[in-house]
Amino acid sequence: MSPVFPTVREVLALDPVRHGAPRLVAGEAGLDRPVRWVHVAEVPDIATLLRGGELVLTTGIGLPGEDAGLRAFIGDLAGVGVSGLVVELGRRYHTGVPRVMAAAAERHGLPLVELRRATPFVRVTEAVHGLIVDAQLTELRAAEEIHQRFTELSVEGADPGEVVRQAAELSGCPVVLENLSRQVLAYDPARENAELLLDGWEQHSRRIRPVGRTVYDPDSGWLVTMVGARGEDWGRLLLRWPGGGEWNSAQDAVTGGLSPPTRLTILVERAASTLALGRLIRRDAEGLERQIHRTLLTALLDRSRPVDEVALRARGLGLVLERRHLVGVVVRHRVDDPESGSTGAGDGDDPGPARLRDLAEAVGQAVREANLTGLTSAVDDQAVGALLALPDPTAEERALASFAAALRRHRPEARSSDPAATRAARGGRGAVGLIIAAGSGVSSLREAGRSLIEARQVAEAARNDRRDLPIFRLPHVGLAGLLHLLRDEPRLQTFVERELGALLAYDARHPREHLLGTLRAYLEQGRNKSAAASAAHLSRPAFYERLARIGRILDVDLDSVDACLSLHVALLALDAIRTS
């Protein structure tokens, strides 16, 4: 966005000024000063009538004749912050302005221009003032576009990342949203280098300490506004204006200090209001930090973002993921968690948004309490994930044990109605009603997704596991875990249909007989028919008759070890497919 006012350089390029054959005599460094107005003056004490930012036009008729007076005249103009001085030759000065005037203007950095041809000053003022009015209309149109754009974002409930992106697009400047701890919640580098923008962000941000709600810090070039509502601020929105440090005393006099265009102030304040409103609307949802954590974890799981971007955004949150030993962890409720009243897969299996948020908060708190660092967030509707960043592989087992112990303290055994689970928790084995699963540790962020995926698959495979282990790892889930990992594989599903399809079809036609349960009892009891009949609550003759019917339906010999092994694997695979 360009400033509202034209610069001295732009004024000199206007046709009415070029008609006067302008020549810059001194003050080239000030050519980019803004021109707020054009003033014609023929008296030496004109400075007392000016406010700064004016381009003064004169023929020199009324200027002092002595050198000291000319020096004082130039000094007074520079002191009030005029943008420049234009002198028409021919009336007072014929061949050029006095050398002492040029030297004084150069010393003060004040642009001094000679017009070597007679020029109607009214044409100059009309052209410059028309340029200013046009710029002000452009500014008003820009402000209207800003209000319209952010109103639409508010109505649509845009997330913070989209609000920041739109602010960067409208301004053409880098924009950063941070919390009060100086952690980056969202950013858009506006085509600049994001790595350089966020490098050492917390330290850099803490040096930006403007006084006021919306203030420009000229030393750093950042325009800063607070973000919050109802008297509760929760962050800052910062916009880096590339013009920072380029304006000079002329603009100082106009605005009382270095300042970006008004439209940028309007933009950051409007964006901050949109962010605050969105926060109020989502007051019962995840915090912004947790949303960023979820975005990054999801990106690692589905590879939707480059790992370099994930590392950069994590660094903005104060988390270093590069050159660390990374371990994916997933925590979920057991299928028979006493809190959910669930007794098996498919029965109350969804913990619900509120309980999932509680679990996410408990996991995050456990990570902090164990003095660990990493990303933590819900990774789907059932589970909470964490990517732990450890100094080296030797810290893995100790870190996981500390995390599990901390999570147990946030899941007290008093919540459980299961005495066995209570004894297990007191014995230091597993968090009540929870499965904590960890993937294999990796040494690169590019491999972190694999560790997280493995942890999620282990957690899902262990949902029906009755053991109370502090941490489930891949070796703990055995054949059932392997089948669970392969549950979406078409060849496994084909195998299940080939082995059990006829029996499943029969049960569908005769739901009361439930022969699949009979087969399951037989195989789980190690083909001991008496024990299986007792487990199925059937008399031996009735159980034997059912086994014979199953053999005929499937066309298999149920006394064959190989046939029964194949059927048992198919049953385990069916369970994995049905509970996916």
VEXDREN-2710 file (C-alpha; in Angstrom, 1 decimal):
% VEXDREN-2710
k/r/px/py/pz
1/MET/0.0/0.0/0.0
2/SER/1.4/3.4/-0.9
3/PRO/1.3/6.4/1.4
4/VAL/-1.6/8.8/1.2
5/PHE/0.6/11.8/0.3
6/PRO/2.8/12.1/-2.8
7/THR/6.5/12.5/-2.3
8/VAL/8.7/15.4/-3.4
9/ARG/10.1/13.2/-6.1
10/GLU/6.6/12.5/-7.4
11/VAL/5.7/16.2/-7.3
12/LEU/8.8/17.1/-9.4
13/ALA/7.6/14.6/-12.0
14/LEU/4.2/16.4/-12.5
15/ASP/3.7/18.3/-15.8
16/PRO/3.2/21.8/-14.3
17/VAL/6.5/21.4/-12.4
18/ARG/8.4/19.9/-15.3
19/HIS/7.2/22.9/-17.4
20/GLY/9.3/25.1/-15.0
21/ALA/12.5/23.1/-15.8
22/PRO/13.2/22.1/-12.2
23/ARG/16.7/21.5/-11.0
24/LEU/17.6/19.9/-7.6
25/VAL/20.2/22.1/-5.9
26/ALA/20.4/20.4/-2.5
27/GLY/18.8/17.8/-0.2
28/GLU/18.6/14.8/-2.6
29/ALA/18.3/12.5/0.5
30/GLY/14.9/14.1/1.3
31/LEU/13.2/13.5/-2.1
32/ASP/11.0/10.7/-0.7
33/ARG/9.5/13.0/2.0
34/PRO/5.7/13.1/1.8
35/VAL/4.0/16.3/0.6
36/ARG/0.9/17.0/2.7
37/TRP/0.1/20.3/1.1
38/VAL/1.5/23.1/-1.2
39/HIS/2.0/26.6/0.3
40/VAL/3.0/29.8/-1.6
41/ALA/5.0/32.2/0.6
42/GLU/6.9/35.4/0.0
43/VAL/7.7/36.4/3.6
44/PRO/10.7/35.2/5.7
45/ASP/8.8/34.3/8.9
46/ILE/6.4/31.8/7.1
47/ALA/7.6/28.9/9.3
48/THR/5.4/30.0/12.2
49/LEU/2.3/29.4/10.0
50/LEU/3.2/25.9/8.9
51/ARG/2.5/22.5/10.5
52/GLY/4.9/20.3/8.6
53/GLY/4.7/18.3/5.4
54/GLU/4.2/21.4/3.2
55/LEU/6.0/22.0/-0.1
56/VAL/6.8/25.8/0.0
57/LEU/6.8/27.7/-3.3
58/THR/8.4/31.1/-3.5
59/THR/10.0/33.6/-5.9
60/GLY/12.4/34.8/-3.2
61/ILE/11.3/38.4/-3.3
62/GLY/10.7/38.7/0.4
63/LEU/13.7/36.5/1.6
64/PRO/16.5/38.0/3.7
65/GLY/19.4/39.5/1.8
66/GLU/22.2/38.6/4.3
67/ASP/23.7/35.1/4.7
68/ALA/22.6/34.7/8.3
69/GLY/19.0/35.5/7.5
70/LEU/19.0/32.9/4.7
71/ARG/20.5/30.3/7.0
72/ALA/17.9/31.1/9.7
73/PHE/15.1/30.9/7.0
74/ILE/16.2/27.4/5.9
75/GLY/16.7/26.3/9.5
76/ASP/13.2/27.4/10.5
77/LEU/11.6/25.5/7.5
78/ALA/13.5/22.4/8.4
79/GLY/12.6/22.8/12.0
80/VAL/8.9/22.6/11.4
81/GLY/9.2/19.7/9.0
82/VAL/8.4/21.1/5.6
83/SER/8.9/18.6/2.8
84/GLY/10.9/20.9/0.5
85/LEU/11.4/24.4/-0.9
86/VAL/10.9/25.4/-4.5
87/VAL/12.3/28.8/-5.7
88/GLU/11.3/30.3/-9.1
89/LEU/14.2/32.1/-10.7
90/GLY/13.8/35.5/-12.4
91/ARG/12.3/37.8/-9.8
92/ARG/14.9/37.8/-7.0
93/TYR/17.5/35.3/-8.1
94/HIS/18.4/35.3/-11.8
95/THR/21.1/32.7/-12.3
96/GLY/20.5/30.5/-9.3
97/VAL/19.8/30.5/-5.6
98/PRO/22.5/31.9/-3.2
99/ARG/25.3/29.4/-2.4
100/VAL/24.7/29.9/1.3
101/MET/21.0/28.8/0.9
102/ALA/22.0/25.7/-0.9
103/ALA/24.6/24.8/1.7
104/ALA/22.1/25.3/4.5
105/ALA/19.5/23.1/2.8
106/GLU/22.0/20.4/2.2
107/ARG/23.1/20.5/5.8
108/HIS/19.4/20.1/7.0
109/GLY/18.6/17.5/4.3
110/LEU/15.9/19.8/2.9
111/PRO/15.2/19.4/-0.8
112/LEU/15.9/22.7/-2.5
113/VAL/14.7/23.0/-6.1
114/GLU/15.1/25.8/-8.7
115/LEU/12.5/26.5/-11.4
116/ARG/14.5/28.0/-14.2
117/ARG/11.4/28.9/-16.2
118/ALA/8.4/31.1/-15.1
119/THR/5.7/28.8/-13.8
120/PRO/2.2/29.6/-12.6
121/PHE/2.2/28.4/-9.0
122/VAL/-1.6/27.9/-9.2
123/ARG/-1.1/25.0/-11.7
124/VAL/1.4/23.4/-9.3
125/THR/-0.9/23.6/-6.3
126/GLU/-3.9/22.3/-8.4
127/ALA/-1.9/19.3/-9.6
128/VAL/-0.5/18.4/-6.2
129/HIS/-3.7/18.9/-4.3
130/GLY/-5.6/16.8/-7.0
131/LEU/-3.0/14.1/-6.4
132/ILE/-3.6/14.2/-2.7
133/VAL/-7.3/14.1/-3.0
134/ASP/-7.1/11.2/-5.4
135/ALA/-4.9/9.4/-2.9
136/GLN/-7.3/10.1/-0.1
137/LEU/-10.1/8.7/-2.1
138/THR/-8.0/5.6/-2.8
139/GLU/-7.4/5.4/0.9
140/LEU/-11.1/5.5/1.6
141/ARG/-11.8/2.8/-0.9
142/ALA/-9.1/0.7/0.6
143/ALA/-10.6/1.2/4.1
144/GLU/-14.0/0.2/2.7
145/GLU/-12.6/-3.0/1.2
146/ILE/-10.9/-3.8/4.5
147/HIS/-14.2/-3.5/6.4
148/GLN/-16.0/-5.5/3.8
149/ARG/-13.4/-8.3/3.7
150/PHE/-13.1/-8.7/7.5
151/THR/-16.9/-8.5/7.9
152/GLU/-17.2/-11.5/5.6
153/LEU/-14.5/-13.3/7.5
154/SER/-16.3/-12.7/10.7
155/VAL/-19.6/-14.0/9.3
156/GLU/-17.9/-17.0/7.8
157/GLY/-16.2/-17.8/11.1
158/ALA/-12.8/-17.9/9.4
159/ASP/-10.0/-19.5/11.4
160/PRO/-7.0/-17.3/12.6
161/GLY/-4.8/-18.5/9.8
162/GLU/-7.2/-17.3/7.2
163/VAL/-7.6/-13.9/8.9
164/VAL/-3.8/-13.5/9.0
165/ARG/-3.5/-14.5/5.4
166/GLN/-6.1/-12.0/4.3
167/ALA/-4.4/-9.2/6.3
168/ALA/-1.1/-10.0/4.6
169/GLU/-2.8/-10.1/1.2
170/LEU/-4.5/-6.7/1.7
171/SER/-1.4/-5.0/3.0
172/GLY/1.3/-6.7/1.1
173/CYS/3.2/-6.9/4.4
174/PRO/4.3/-9.8/6.6
175/VAL/1.7/-10.4/9.4
176/VAL/2.2/-12.4/12.6
177/LEU/-0.3/-13.4/15.3
178/GLU/1.2/-14.3/18.7
179/ASN/-0.1/-15.1/22.1
180/LEU/0.9/-13.2/25.2
181/SER/3.9/-15.6/25.7
182/ARG/5.2/-14.5/22.3
183/GLN/4.5/-17.8/20.7
184/VAL/3.5/-17.6/17.0
185/LEU/-0.1/-18.8/16.5
186/ALA/-0.3/-17.9/12.8
187/TYR/1.7/-16.0/10.3
188/ASP/2.0/-15.1/6.6
189/PRO/5.3/-13.9/5.3
190/ALA/3.8/-12.1/2.3
191/ARG/6.3/-13.6/-0.2
192/GLU/9.2/-12.9/2.1
193/ASN/11.4/-15.5/3.7
194/ALA/9.4/-17.2/6.5
195/GLU/12.6/-18.6/8.0
196/LEU/14.1/-15.2/8.5
197/LEU/10.8/-13.7/9.6
198/LEU/10.4/-16.2/12.5
199/ASP/14.0/-16.8/13.4
200/GLY/14.4/-16.0/17.1
201/TRP/10.9/-14.7/17.2
202/GLU/10.3/-14.6/20.9
203/GLN/13.4/-12.6/21.7
204/HIS/12.7/-10.2/18.8
205/SER/9.0/-9.8/19.8
206/ARG/9.9/-9.0/23.4
207/ARG/12.0/-6.1/22.2
208/ILE/8.8/-4.6/20.6
209/ARG/7.2/-2.9/23.5
210/PRO/5.0/-0.1/22.2
211/VAL/2.9/1.9/24.7
212/GLY/-0.8/1.9/23.7
213/ARG/-3.3/-0.5/22.1
214/THR/-2.3/0.1/18.5
215/VAL/1.1/1.6/18.0
216/TYR/3.8/1.7/15.4
217/ASP/7.3/0.9/16.6
218/PRO/9.7/2.8/14.3
219/ASP/12.8/1.1/15.6
220/SER/11.6/-2.4/14.5
221/GLY/9.2/-1.4/11.7
222/TRP/6.3/-3.3/13.3
223/LEU/2.8/-2.0/13.6
224/VAL/1.3/-3.7/16.7
225/THR/-2.2/-4.0/18.1
226/MET/-3.6/-6.0/21.0
227/VAL/-6.1/-8.8/20.3
228/GLY/-8.9/-9.5/22.8
229/ALA/-12.3/-8.6/23.9
230/ARG/-14.2/-7.7/27.1
231/GLY/-11.1/-6.4/28.7
232/GLU/-9.2/-9.7/28.3
233/ASP/-6.4/-9.6/25.8
234/TRP/-4.9/-12.9/24.7
235/GLY/-2.5/-12.0/21.9
236/ARG/-0.9/-9.4/19.6
237/LEU/-1.2/-8.9/15.9
238/LEU/1.9/-7.5/14.2
239/LEU/2.4/-6.1/10.7
240/ARG/5.8/-5.2/9.4
241/TRP/5.6/-2.1/7.3
242/PRO/8.5/-2.0/4.8
243/GLY/8.4/1.8/4.9
244/GLY/9.6/1.8/8.5
245/GLY/12.6/4.0/9.0
246/GLU/12.2/5.7/5.5
247/TRP/10.1/8.6/6.6
248/ASN/11.7/11.6/8.2
249/SER/11.1/14.7/10.2
250/ALA/8.4/16.0/7.7
251/GLN/6.2/13.0/8.6
252/ASP/7.2/13.4/12.3
253/ALA/5.7/16.8/12.2
254/VAL/2.5/15.6/10.5
255/THR/1.8/12.6/12.7
256/GLY/3.8/13.1/15.8
257/GLY/6.1/10.2/15.0
258/LEU/7.1/7.7/12.3
259/SER/3.9/6.1/11.2
260/PRO/2.6/3.9/8.3
261/PRO/-0.4/4.9/6.2
262/THR/-3.7/5.1/8.1
263/ARG/-5.2/2.3/6.1
264/LEU/-2.7/-0.1/7.7
265/THR/-3.7/0.9/11.1
266/ILE/-7.3/0.4/10.1
267/LEU/-6.4/-3.0/8.7
268/VAL/-4.6/-4.4/11.8
269/GLU/-7.3/-3.2/14.1
270/ARG/-10.1/-4.6/11.9
271/ALA/-8.2/-7.9/11.7
272/ALA/-7.7/-8.0/15.4
273/SER/-11.4/-7.4/16.0
274/THR/-12.2/-10.3/13.6
275/LEU/-9.8/-12.6/15.6
276/ALA/-11.3/-11.5/18.9
277/LEU/-14.8/-12.1/17.7
278/GLY/-13.8/-15.5/16.3
279/ARG/-12.3/-16.4/19.7
280/LEU/-15.5/-15.5/21.5
281/ILE/-17.6/-17.6/19.1
282/ARG/-15.2/-20.5/19.6
283/ARG/-14.9/-19.9/23.4
284/ASP/-15.9/-23.6/24.1
285/ALA/-13.6/-25.0/21.4
286/GLU/-9.9/-25.7/21.4
287/GLY/-7.5/-22.9/22.3
288/LEU/-5.6/-21.4/19.4
289/GLU/-2.4/-23.1/20.5
290/ARG/-4.1/-26.4/20.5
291/GLN/-5.5/-25.8/17.1
292/ILE/-2.0/-25.1/15.8
293/HIS/-0.8/-28.3/17.5
294/ARG/-3.6/-30.2/15.8
295/THR/-2.8/-28.7/12.4
296/LEU/0.8/-29.7/12.7
297/LEU/0.2/-33.2/14.0
298/THR/-2.4/-33.8/11.2
299/ALA/0.1/-32.5/8.7
300/LEU/2.7/-35.0/9.9
301/LEU/0.1/-37.9/9.8
302/ASP/-1.3/-37.2/6.3
303/ARG/1.8/-35.4/4.9
304/SER/-0.4/-32.4/3.8
305/ARG/2.4/-29.8/4.5
306/PRO/6.1/-29.8/3.9
307/VAL/8.1/-30.9/7.0
308/ASP/10.1/-27.7/6.8
309/GLU/7.0/-25.7/7.3
310/VAL/5.9/-27.9/10.2
311/ALA/9.3/-27.4/11.8
312/LEU/9.1/-23.6/11.2
313/ARG/5.6/-23.2/12.7
314/ALA/6.5/-25.4/15.6
315/ARG/9.6/-23.2/16.3
316/GLY/7.2/-20.2/16.3
317/LEU/5.4/-21.9/19.2
318/GLY/8.7/-22.4/21.0
319/LEU/9.1/-26.1/20.1
320/VAL/12.3/-27.3/18.4
321/LEU/11.6/-30.5/16.4
322/GLU/14.8/-30.6/14.3
323/ARG/17.8/-32.6/15.4
324/ARG/15.7/-34.3/18.1
325/HIS/14.7/-37.9/18.8
326/LEU/11.0/-38.0/18.1
327/VAL/8.5/-40.4/19.5
328/GLY/4.8/-40.6/18.5
329/VAL/2.3/-41.3/21.3
330/VAL/-1.4/-41.8/21.1
331/VAL/-3.8/-42.0/24.0
332/ARG/-7.4/-43.3/23.7
333/HIS/-10.2/-44.7/25.9
334/ARG/-10.5/-48.4/26.3
335/VAL/-13.7/-50.0/24.8
336/ASP/-14.8/-50.9/28.3
337/ASP/-13.8/-47.6/29.9
338/PRO/-16.0/-47.3/33.0
339/GLU/-16.5/-43.6/32.3
340/SER/-18.2/-44.3/29.0
341/GLY/-20.2/-47.2/30.2
342/SER/-18.9/-49.1/27.1
343/THR/-18.7/-52.8/27.3
344/GLY/-17.4/-53.5/23.8
345/ALA/-16.7/-52.2/20.4
346/GLY/-19.6/-50.3/18.9
347/ASP/-21.2/-49.7/22.3
348/GLY/-20.7/-46.1/23.4
349/ASP/-17.3/-46.1/21.6
350/ASP/-17.4/-42.4/20.9
351/PRO/-16.1/-40.5/24.0
352/GLY/-17.8/-37.3/22.8
353/PRO/-16.2/-33.9/22.1
354/ALA/-16.2/-32.8/25.7
355/ARG/-14.5/-35.9/27.0
356/LEU/-12.0/-35.8/24.1
357/ARG/-11.1/-32.2/25.0
358/ASP/-10.7/-33.3/28.6
359/LEU/-8.4/-36.1/27.5
360/ALA/-6.4/-33.7/25.3
361/GLU/-6.0/-31.3/28.2
362/ALA/-4.9/-34.2/30.5
363/VAL/-2.3/-35.3/27.9
364/GLY/-1.0/-31.8/27.5
365/GLN/-0.7/-31.3/31.2
366/ALA/1.0/-34.7/31.6
367/VAL/3.6/-33.6/28.9
368/ARG/4.3/-30.4/30.8
369/GLU/4.4/-32.1/34.2
370/ALA/6.9/-34.7/32.9
371/ASN/9.1/-31.7/31.8
372/LEU/8.8/-32.9/28.2
373/THR/8.3/-30.8/25.0
374/GLY/6.2/-31.7/22.0
375/LEU/3.0/-31.2/20.0
376/THR/-0.2/-32.5/21.7
377/SER/-3.7/-32.5/20.3
378/ALA/-6.7/-34.7/19.4
379/VAL/-5.8/-36.5/16.1
380/ASP/-9.3/-37.8/15.4
381/ASP/-12.7/-38.2/17.1
382/GLN/-11.3/-41.0/19.4
383/ALA/-7.7/-40.3/20.3
384/VAL/-5.2/-37.7/21.4
385/GLY/-1.7/-37.7/20.0
386/ALA/1.6/-36.3/21.1
387/LEU/4.9/-36.0/19.3
388/LEU/7.6/-35.9/22.0
389/ALA/10.9/-34.2/21.1
390/LEU/13.7/-35.8/23.2
391/PRO/17.4/-34.9/23.3
392/ASP/18.6/-38.4/22.3
393/PRO/17.3/-42.0/22.0
394/THR/18.6/-42.9/25.5
395/ALA/15.9/-40.7/27.0
396/GLU/13.0/-42.5/25.3
397/GLU/12.0/-45.1/27.9
398/ARG/12.5/-42.7/30.8
399/ALA/10.4/-40.0/29.1
400/LEU/7.6/-42.4/28.2
401/ALA/7.5/-43.7/31.8
402/SER/7.4/-40.1/33.2
403/PHE/4.6/-39.2/30.8
404/ALA/2.5/-42.3/31.7
405/ALA/3.0/-41.6/35.4
406/ALA/1.9/-38.0/35.0
407/LEU/-1.1/-39.0/33.0
408/ARG/-2.1/-41.5/35.7
409/ARG/-2.1/-38.6/38.2
410/HIS/-4.5/-36.7/36.0
411/ARG/-6.8/-39.8/35.7
412/PRO/-7.2/-40.7/39.4
413/GLU/-8.4/-44.2/40.3
414/ALA/-11.4/-42.7/42.1
415/ARG/-13.1/-42.2/38.8
416/SER/-13.2/-45.9/38.1
417/SER/-15.9/-48.3/39.3
418/ASP/-13.8/-51.3/38.3
419/PRO/-11.8/-52.5/41.4
420/ALA/-9.4/-54.4/39.2
421/ALA/-8.6/-51.2/37.2
422/THR/-8.2/-49.4/40.5
423/ARG/-5.7/-51.9/41.7
424/ALA/-3.9/-51.8/38.4
425/ALA/-3.6/-48.0/38.6
426/ARG/-2.4/-48.1/42.2
427/GLY/0.1/-50.8/41.2
428/GLY/1.6/-48.4/38.6
429/ARG/0.6/-50.3/35.5
430/GLY/-1.9/-48.3/33.3
431/ALA/-3.9/-45.2/33.4
432/VAL/-7.5/-46.0/34.4
433/GLY/-9.7/-46.6/31.3
434/LEU/-6.9/-45.5/28.9
435/ILE/-4.6/-47.1/26.3
436/ILE/-1.3/-45.3/26.0
437/ALA/0.6/-46.4/22.9
438/ALA/3.9/-45.3/21.5
439/GLY/5.5/-45.8/18.1
440/SER/9.1/-46.4/17.3
441/GLY/11.4/-43.5/17.9
442/VAL/12.8/-41.7/14.9
443/SER/15.6/-39.3/14.3
444/SER/14.1/-37.1/11.6
445/LEU/11.0/-35.0/11.4
446/ARG/10.4/-36.5/8.0
447/GLU/9.9/-39.9/9.8
448/ALA/7.7/-38.5/12.6
449/GLY/4.5/-39.3/10.7
450/ARG/5.5/-43.0/10.7
451/SER/6.0/-43.0/14.5
452/LEU/2.6/-41.3/15.0
453/ILE/0.8/-43.7/12.6
454/GLU/2.3/-46.7/14.3
455/ALA/1.3/-45.4/17.8
456/ARG/-2.3/-44.8/16.5
457/GLN/-2.5/-48.3/15.0
458/VAL/-1.1/-49.9/18.2
459/ALA/-3.6/-47.9/20.3
460/GLU/-6.5/-49.1/18.1
461/ALA/-5.3/-52.7/18.2
462/ALA/-5.0/-52.7/22.0
463/ARG/-8.5/-51.4/22.6
464/ASN/-9.8/-54.8/23.6
465/ASP/-6.6/-55.8/25.4
466/ARG/-7.3/-56.6/29.0
467/ARG/-3.7/-56.2/30.1
468/ASP/-2.8/-53.1/32.1
469/LEU/0.5/-52.0/30.6
470/PRO/2.0/-48.6/31.2
471/ILE/2.8/-48.2/27.5
472/PHE/1.7/-50.4/24.6
473/ARG/4.3/-50.9/21.9
474/LEU/4.1/-52.8/18.6
475/PRO/5.4/-56.1/20.1
476/HIS/2.6/-56.1/22.7
477/VAL/-0.2/-56.4/20.2
478/GLY/0.9/-59.6/18.6
479/LEU/-1.1/-61.3/15.8
480/ALA/-4.3/-59.3/16.6
481/GLY/-2.3/-56.1/16.3
482/LEU/-0.8/-57.1/13.0
483/LEU/-4.2/-58.0/11.6
484/HIS/-5.5/-54.7/12.9
485/LEU/-2.8/-52.9/11.0
486/LEU/-3.8/-54.8/7.8
487/ARG/-7.5/-54.5/8.3
488/ASP/-7.9/-52.2/5.2
489/GLU/-6.0/-54.5/3.0
490/PRO/-8.3/-56.0/0.4
491/ARG/-6.4/-59.3/0.4
492/LEU/-7.1/-59.8/4.1
493/GLN/-10.7/-59.0/3.6
494/THR/-10.9/-61.5/0.8
495/PHE/-9.3/-64.1/3.1
496/VAL/-11.9/-63.5/5.8
497/GLU/-14.7/-63.9/3.2
498/ARG/-13.2/-67.1/1.9
499/GLU/-12.8/-68.6/5.3
500/LEU/-16.0/-67.4/7.1
501/GLY/-18.3/-66.0/4.4
502/ALA/-20.6/-69.0/4.2
503/LEU/-21.0/-69.1/8.0
504/LEU/-21.6/-65.3/8.2
505/ALA/-24.3/-65.7/5.5
506/TYR/-25.9/-68.5/7.4
507/ASP/-26.0/-66.5/10.6
508/ALA/-27.5/-63.6/8.7
509/ARG/-30.4/-65.9/7.7
510/HIS/-30.6/-67.6/11.2
511/PRO/-29.7/-64.8/13.7
512/ARG/-30.9/-66.8/16.7
513/GLU/-28.4/-69.6/16.2
514/HIS/-25.3/-67.4/16.1
515/LEU/-23.0/-70.2/14.9
516/LEU/-20.1/-67.7/14.7
517/GLY/-20.1/-67.4/18.5
518/THR/-20.0/-71.2/18.8
519/LEU/-17.0/-71.4/16.5
520/ARG/-15.3/-68.6/18.4
521/ALA/-15.8/-70.4/21.8
522/TYR/-14.4/-73.6/20.3
523/LEU/-11.3/-72.0/18.9
524/GLU/-10.6/-69.8/22.0
525/GLN/-10.8/-72.9/24.2
526/GLY/-8.0/-74.5/22.2
527/ARG/-10.5/-77.0/20.5
528/ASN/-11.5/-78.4/23.9
529/LYS/-15.1/-79.3/23.2
530/SER/-16.1/-79.7/26.8
531/ALA/-14.6/-76.4/27.9
532/ALA/-16.1/-74.7/24.9
533/ALA/-19.6/-76.0/25.5
534/SER/-19.3/-74.7/29.1
535/ALA/-18.1/-71.3/27.9
536/ALA/-21.0/-71.1/25.4
537/HIS/-23.5/-72.2/28.1
538/LEU/-24.7/-75.1/25.9
539/SER/-25.0/-78.8/26.7
540/ARG/-22.4/-81.0/25.1
541/PRO/-24.8/-82.7/22.7
542/ALA/-26.2/-79.4/21.5
543/PHE/-22.6/-78.0/21.2
544/TYR/-21.4/-81.0/19.2
545/GLU/-24.4/-80.8/16.9
546/ARG/-23.6/-77.1/16.2
547/LEU/-19.9/-77.9/15.5
548/ALA/-21.0/-80.5/13.0
549/ARG/-23.3/-78.0/11.3
550/ILE/-20.5/-75.5/11.2
551/GLY/-18.2/-78.1/9.6
552/ARG/-20.8/-78.8/6.9
553/ILE/-21.5/-75.1/6.2
554/LEU/-17.8/-74.3/5.9
555/ASP/-16.8/-77.7/4.4
556/VAL/-13.9/-78.1/6.8
557/ASP/-12.7/-80.6/9.3
558/LEU/-12.8/-79.0/12.7
559/ASP/-10.5/-81.6/14.1
560/SER/-7.7/-80.4/11.8
561/VAL/-5.2/-78.2/13.4
562/ASP/-4.3/-76.3/10.2
563/ALA/-8.0/-75.7/9.4
564/CYS/-8.7/-74.4/12.8
565/LEU/-5.6/-72.2/12.8
566/SER/-6.8/-70.7/9.5
567/LEU/-10.3/-70.1/10.9
568/HIS/-8.9/-68.5/14.1
569/VAL/-6.8/-66.1/12.1
570/ALA/-9.9/-65.2/10.0
571/LEU/-11.9/-64.6/13.2
572/LEU/-9.2/-62.3/14.6
573/ALA/-9.1/-60.5/11.2
574/LEU/-12.9/-60.1/11.2
575/ASP/-12.7/-58.5/14.7
576/ALA/-10.1/-56.1/13.5
577/ILE/-12.2/-55.1/10.4
578/ARG/-15.4/-54.7/12.4
579/THR/-13.7/-52.5/15.1
580/SER/-11.9/-50.2/12.6
END
